[in-house]
Amino acid sequence: MYAKIFQKIFDSSIAEDWMQRVVFQDLLILSNRDGIVDMTHEAVARRTNVPLEIVRKEIVKLEAPDPKSNTPTDDGRRLERLDEHRDWGWRIVNWAKYE
């Protein structure tokens, strides 16, 4: 898959943590046409060659509220879990921006 990545990402709050930005950009690319990343942390790490510990740590941040986010949808969260009963699989909250 592919996704539009806007230059504005470098001016957003996500740019304050380069690892978080890179993991988010990778998730944009890995998502399907509906903004769904139905993969485990391990699968994301394998596909992107980013260490598993970093993938896990940055996804936690991407799931958390971000009061500095330019997009107030879902309190600035960038990811939302697909299912409450598992710790993997996400929907990119503002996917429409990247379509």
N, C-alpha and C positions, 0 to 999 in steps of 0.2 A: 504494500500500500504506500501511499505518499500523503503528505499533508503540507499545506501552506505554513510556512514559518515566517512571521512578520518581524521586521527589524525592530519593531517596538518592544519585542521580548527583552531586548538588552536595556530598555529603560524601565522595565517593570520591577516589581518587588522580587520576582523570581530570579532576577539577574544578580541579586545580592549574594547568592550561593550558586556558584558555577556548577557544582555537582547536581544540585536540584534542577537547574535549567537543562542540563544535558540529559538527565533521566527523563524529564518531562518531554523534551524534544524526541527522545527515542520512543517514548510511549505514543506520541502523536503518530510517528511513522509506523509503529507496530499495530495501531488500532485498525479496526475494520471500517467500512464506509459509514457506520453509525456512531463512531467514536468509542467503540467497545474494545477493550484489551482483555480478552478472556484467556489469560496465561498466568502461570504461577510466577513467583519471584525468581525461582530458579531458571525457568524458561526465558524470562526477560534477560537475566544475567548472561545466559548462554548465547542468546541471539545478539546481544549488544556488546559482549565482551567487557562488560562493566562488572566489577566484583560484586558478589551476592550481598555482602554486608552493606555496600553503598546503595545498591538497588533497594534493599529493605529500608534503610535509614531515610532515604530521600522520598520513597513512596509514603512513609508515615507523615512526612512534612507536607506532601502534596495532598494528603487526605485531610489535613488540619485546616481550620479557619485561618485566613490571612487578612487581617484588618487593613493592610497596605495594598491589597489587590486592586487593580483598576476595574475589575469585574466583580461587583458585589454579589452576584448570583451565588447562592449557597454559602454565604459568608466568606467568599473569596476562595473557597476550596477549589482545587483543580481536578481532583479525582473523587469518585464516589464508588464504594464497593457494589458489586452486582448482587451479592448475597450476604446476609448477615452471618450465616453459618460457616463461611470460609474466609480465610485471610488473603485471598487472591481474587483477581478478576475485577476490573474497574470500568467505569464509564467516565469519559472525559467530560467534565461538567459543561464547559463552554465550547463544545465540539463545533457548533455551528460557525464560530469565528474562523475555524481552521479548514472548513470544507472548501 
